Every structure is written in C-alpha cells, then in structure tokens.
C-alpha cells in the first residue's frame, strides 16, 4: 500500500513538473496552443465569458447606482438653493413694491405741502372684492373728521363718512352713493363723476365738452373735497344726443382690490 502511495506521489510530481515546463515553453514564444491546451481552452472560454460579462454587469450596475445616488443628492441641494432664491426674490419684490408705494406718497406730500396727512391702516371692509366702504384705525383722537378726504400716493380713494374715537369709516369714490364734481385737467371742462353698483366710475359731461380717451380727471373747485386731487384717466367716451350729454368711463388711479394703507387728508391745517 505504501508502494502505491509513493508511486502516486511520484507520478503526480512528474506531471506537475511537465505542466510547469509546458507553460514555460508556451510563454517563451509559442503562438499556438497544444491539442490538449486547445481542448481545455475551448471548454473554459464560454464559462470564462459568462463570468466576465456577469462581473462587468454588476460593476456597471453598482457604478450606475452610485451615480444615481450622487445625482439625487445634488438635486436635493439644488432644490434647496432654488427655494432660498425664490424666497429672496419674493422679499425683494415686496420691498420694491413698498418702495414704489412710499415713493408715490412722498412725491404727493412734497407736491402738496399745504395739508396734514394722517396715516391709517385698513382694518375691515364690506363683503366683496372691492373696498366700496371700509374701516380704518384712526378716529377722533387722531384728529379725523367727517368728510375728510382719503387718499393714497396714486390718487383719491374717498371720504370719511363716520368717525369713532379710534376708528373711521370711508366711502370710496367707486361706491354708488359717491358723487364728486370733477374737471378735465387738459381742457378744464367740468362734470360729475359717480360710482356704480358694479364698482365702476362713470362721469357725466355736457355734450359740448372737449374730452377724449386718456384725459386726466381731477377734483374741481366746486367739490366739497380739495381741488386738484387726482381721480384717474378717461377710458371711453360715449355721446348721448337725446340727453345732450357725454357718458365717460374713468379708470381709477387707485387699485381698490389691493388697498392696505391710506392717508386722511386734512383740509384745514392749523397754523403754528
């Protein structure tokens, strides 16, 4: 038994030496495999190909997953930066609007230095989209009186119709109960402008009045309000031959859907 074991070890060693020698000769310049090598290579190549392609597939898959994760992280960072930029733009836009509003108020007050201005915030309004009648947070204790005009930097808003100790109610010029004497700034033709149930502003002028689209409309000397307060621009003119008058649609300078703050204009300023 020992003899056979020794012979098996001997032959195994011989075969190993032969294989090593064969490999050595192959690397030294052999360009074609032996018949035995060709058989082994042909059998191994398909299996090797499967393992190689499988390895490449998993390599590409893991690489793609890693890239997708990186893209997701980058997108999250970009979305966060975009949100911050949008918020900053919103704040800048609000600041620009506020500066524009304050600039218009400053321009108006500088051009009308004979009056006293009481700033007020709107605290309530009647139901609806328009500020036909609304409440402000200034009243008797602040010097507000009935019939005081109410303005913004853009123009005339209305007049005070009710005064409490710390609040007042304003009737806007677009309310159907409002009626104001006006003058066409270009030609000095006079008329009456009133609000309507649909919150529009309609003026009635004599038929011979020289008035066209784009004319500026202001309060006249015949009004209970101070003269020269800006109301708006003429949007359309229609002749009514039967009534011998012109019906004029006026686009108000004030956006009555977006009122937040107003000024009460004091007509009688006490001298120091």
C-alpha positions as CSV (number, residue, x, y, z in Angstrom):
1,X,0.0,0.0,0.0
2,X,2.8,2.4,0.8
3,X,4.4,1.5,-2.5
4,X,1.3,2.6,-4.5
5,X,1.1,5.8,-2.4
6,X,4.8,6.6,-3.2
7,X,4.3,5.9,-6.9
8,X,1.2,8.1,-7.0
9,X,3.1,11.0,-5.4
10,X,6.0,10.3,-7.8
11,X,3.8,10.5,-10.9
12,X,1.9,13.5,-9.6
13,X,5.2,15.3,-9.1
14,X,6.3,14.3,-12.6
15,X,3.0,15.6,-14.2
16,X,3.3,18.9,-12.3
17,X,6.9,19.3,-13.5
18,X,5.8,18.6,-17.1
19,X,3.0,21.1,-16.8
20,X,5.3,23.8,-15.5
21,X,7.8,23.1,-18.3
22,X,5.0,23.2,-20.8
23,X,3.8,26.6,-19.5
24,X,7.3,27.9,-19.6
25,X,7.7,26.8,-23.2
26,X,4.4,28.4,-24.1
27,X,5.4,31.8,-22.7
28,X,8.8,31.7,-24.5
29,X,7.3,32.1,-27.9
30,X,4.7,29.6,-28.7
31,X,1.9,31.1,-30.7
32,X,-0.5,28.2,-31.0
33,X,-1.8,26.0,-28.1
34,X,-1.2,22.3,-28.0
35,X,-4.1,19.9,-28.8
36,X,-4.7,19.4,-25.1
37,X,-4.5,23.1,-24.3
38,X,-6.8,23.8,-27.2
39,X,-9.4,21.4,-25.8
40,X,-9.1,22.9,-22.3
41,X,-9.2,26.5,-23.6
42,X,-12.3,25.8,-25.8
43,X,-14.1,24.3,-22.8
44,X,-13.2,27.1,-20.4
45,X,-13.7,30.1,-22.7
46,X,-17.6,30.1,-22.7
47,X,-17.6,29.8,-18.9
48,X,-15.0,32.5,-18.6
49,X,-17.0,34.7,-20.9
50,X,-20.2,34.3,-18.7
51,X,-18.2,35.1,-15.6
52,X,-16.6,38.1,-17.2
53,X,-19.8,39.6,-18.6
54,X,-21.6,38.9,-15.2
55,X,-18.8,40.7,-13.4
56,X,-18.9,43.6,-15.9
57,X,-22.7,43.8,-15.5
58,X,-22.6,44.1,-11.7
59,X,-19.7,46.5,-12.0
60,X,-21.8,48.7,-14.3
61,X,-24.9,48.3,-12.1
62,X,-23.1,49.4,-8.9
63,X,-21.5,52.3,-10.7
64,X,-24.9,53.4,-12.0
65,X,-26.5,53.1,-8.6
66,X,-23.7,55.2,-7.1
67,X,-24.1,57.9,-9.8
68,X,-27.9,58.0,-9.3
69,X,-27.3,58.5,-5.6
70,X,-24.9,61.3,-6.3
71,X,-27.4,62.9,-8.7
72,X,-30.2,62.7,-6.1
73,X,-28.0,64.4,-3.5
74,X,-27.1,67.1,-6.0
75,X,-30.7,67.6,-7.0
76,X,-31.7,68.0,-3.3
77,X,-29.1,70.6,-2.8
78,X,-30.1,72.4,-6.0
79,X,-33.8,72.3,-5.0
80,X,-32.9,73.8,-1.6
81,X,-30.9,76.6,-3.2
82,X,-33.8,77.3,-5.7
83,X,-36.2,77.5,-2.8
84,X,-34.0,80.0,-1.0
85,X,-33.6,82.1,-4.1
86,X,-37.3,82.2,-4.7
87,X,-37.9,83.4,-1.1
88,X,-35.2,86.0,-1.6
89,X,-36.8,87.2,-4.9
90,X,-40.2,87.3,-3.2
91,X,-38.8,89.5,-0.4
92,X,-37.0,91.8,-2.9
93,X,-40.2,92.1,-5.0
94,X,-42.2,93.1,-1.9
95,X,-39.5,95.6,-0.9
96,X,-39.7,97.1,-4.5
97,X,-43.4,97.4,-4.2
98,X,-43.1,99.0,-0.8
99,X,-40.5,101.4,-2.0
100,X,-42.7,102.3,-5.0
101,X,-45.7,103.0,-2.7
102,X,-43.7,105.1,-0.3
103,X,-42.1,107.0,-3.2
104,X,-45.5,107.9,-4.6
105,X,-46.7,109.0,-1.2
106,X,-43.6,111.1,-0.7
107,X,-44.0,112.7,-4.2
108,X,-47.6,113.6,-3.4
109,X,-46.9,115.1,0.0
110,X,-43.9,117.1,-1.3
111,X,-46.2,118.5,-4.1
112,X,-49.0,119.3,-1.6
113,X,-47.3,120.8,1.4
114,X,-50.4,122.8,2.5
115,X,-52.1,119.7,4.0
116,X,-51.6,117.5,7.0
117,X,-51.5,113.7,6.5
118,X,-52.8,111.1,8.9
119,X,-51.6,107.6,8.0
120,X,-54.1,104.8,8.6
121,X,-54.3,101.1,8.1
122,X,-57.5,99.4,6.8
123,X,-59.0,97.1,9.5
124,X,-62.1,95.9,7.7
125,X,-64.3,96.2,4.7
126,X,-67.8,95.3,3.5
127,X,-68.1,91.9,1.8
128,X,-66.9,91.7,-1.8
129,X,-63.8,92.2,-3.8
130,X,-63.9,96.0,-3.8
131,X,-63.3,98.5,-1.0
132,X,-66.6,100.3,-1.5
133,X,-66.9,101.0,2.2
134,X,-64.1,100.2,4.7
135,X,-62.9,100.9,8.2
136,X,-59.6,102.5,9.2
137,X,-57.8,102.6,12.5
138,X,-57.8,106.3,13.0
139,X,-60.6,108.4,14.6
140,X,-61.5,111.5,16.7
141,X,-58.4,111.1,19.0
142,X,-56.2,111.3,15.9
143,X,-57.9,114.4,14.5
144,X,-60.1,112.7,11.9
145,X,-63.4,114.4,11.0
146,X,-66.4,113.6,8.8
147,X,-65.9,114.5,5.0
148,X,-62.1,114.5,5.3
149,X,-60.7,113.2,2.0
150,X,-58.9,109.8,2.0
151,X,-56.0,109.3,-0.5
152,X,-53.1,107.2,-1.4
153,X,-50.0,108.2,-3.3
154,X,-51.8,107.2,-6.5
155,X,-54.8,109.4,-6.0
156,X,-58.2,109.9,-4.4
157,X,-59.8,107.0,-2.5
158,X,-62.9,108.5,-1.0
159,X,-64.1,110.5,2.1
160,X,-64.8,109.9,5.8
161,X,-68.5,109.3,6.5
162,X,-68.4,108.1,10.1
163,X,-66.0,108.8,12.9
164,X,-65.4,106.9,16.1
165,X,-63.0,107.6,18.9
166,X,-60.3,105.3,17.4
167,X,-61.8,104.3,14.0
168,X,-63.5,105.8,11.0
169,X,-65.5,104.5,8.0
170,X,-64.6,105.6,4.5
171,X,-67.0,105.8,1.5
172,X,-64.9,105.2,-1.6
173,X,-65.4,107.0,-4.9
174,X,-66.5,103.8,-6.7
175,X,-69.5,103.3,-4.4
176,X,-72.8,104.1,-6.0
177,X,-73.6,106.6,-3.2
178,X,-70.5,108.7,-4.1
179,X,-70.7,111.8,-6.3
180,X,-67.9,114.3,-6.9
181,X,-67.5,117.4,-9.0
182,X,-64.7,117.0,-11.5
183,X,-62.7,118.8,-14.1
184,X,-60.8,117.6,-17.2
185,X,-57.2,118.7,-16.5
186,X,-56.4,119.3,-20.2
187,X,-59.5,121.4,-21.1
188,X,-60.9,122.5,-17.7
189,X,-64.4,121.1,-18.8
190,X,-66.4,120.2,-15.7
191,X,-68.8,117.4,-14.8
192,X,-69.9,114.9,-12.2
193,X,-68.4,111.5,-11.5
194,X,-70.2,108.8,-9.6
195,X,-69.7,105.2,-8.5
196,X,-71.9,102.4,-9.7
197,X,-73.3,99.1,-8.3
198,X,-70.5,97.3,-10.3
199,X,-67.8,99.5,-8.6
200,X,-67.1,101.4,-11.8
201,X,-66.6,105.1,-12.1
202,X,-68.8,107.0,-14.6
203,X,-68.8,110.7,-15.3
204,X,-71.5,112.8,-17.0
205,X,-70.3,115.7,-19.0
206,X,-72.0,118.4,-21.2
207,X,-72.4,117.3,-24.8
208,X,-70.1,120.1,-26.0
209,X,-67.3,119.1,-23.6
210,X,-63.9,118.5,-25.1
211,X,-62.9,115.2,-23.6
212,X,-61.1,112.2,-25.1
213,X,-59.7,108.9,-24.1
214,X,-56.5,109.3,-21.9
215,X,-57.5,112.7,-20.4
216,X,-56.7,113.1,-16.7
217,X,-59.6,113.7,-14.3
218,X,-59.2,115.7,-11.1
219,X,-61.5,117.2,-8.4
220,X,-62.8,120.6,-9.2
221,X,-63.3,123.8,-7.2
222,X,-67.0,123.1,-6.9
223,X,-66.4,119.9,-4.9
224,X,-66.6,119.5,-1.2
225,X,-63.1,118.0,-1.5
226,X,-59.9,119.9,-2.1
227,X,-59.5,120.8,-5.8
228,X,-56.8,119.1,-7.9
229,X,-56.9,115.6,-6.3
230,X,-56.2,113.0,-9.0
231,X,-59.0,110.6,-9.7
232,X,-58.0,108.7,-12.9
233,X,-57.9,108.6,-16.7
234,X,-60.7,108.6,-19.2
235,X,-61.2,105.1,-20.7
236,X,-64.1,105.7,-23.0
237,X,-66.5,108.5,-24.2
238,X,-70.0,108.0,-25.5
239,X,-72.4,110.6,-26.8
240,X,-76.0,110.7,-25.7
241,X,-77.7,113.0,-28.1
242,X,-81.1,112.5,-26.5
243,X,-79.8,113.6,-23.1
244,X,-77.4,116.2,-24.5
245,X,-74.5,114.8,-22.6
246,X,-71.5,112.6,-22.8
247,X,-71.1,109.5,-20.6
248,X,-67.5,109.0,-19.7
249,X,-65.9,105.8,-18.2
250,X,-63.0,106.7,-15.9
251,X,-60.3,104.2,-14.9
252,X,-59.3,105.0,-11.3
253,X,-55.7,105.5,-10.4
254,X,-56.1,103.6,-7.2
255,X,-56.3,99.8,-7.2
256,X,-59.3,99.2,-5.0
257,X,-58.7,95.5,-4.8
258,X,-55.3,95.9,-3.1
259,X,-55.7,98.7,-0.6
260,X,-53.8,98.2,2.7
261,X,-52.9,101.7,3.9
262,X,-54.4,105.2,3.2
263,X,-53.9,108.8,4.3
264,X,-56.6,111.1,5.7
265,X,-56.0,114.5,4.2
266,X,-56.8,117.4,6.5
267,X,-58.2,120.3,4.5
268,X,-57.9,122.8,7.4
269,X,-54.4,122.9,8.7
270,X,-53.9,124.9,11.9
271,X,-51.1,127.4,11.7
272,X,-48.3,127.2,14.2
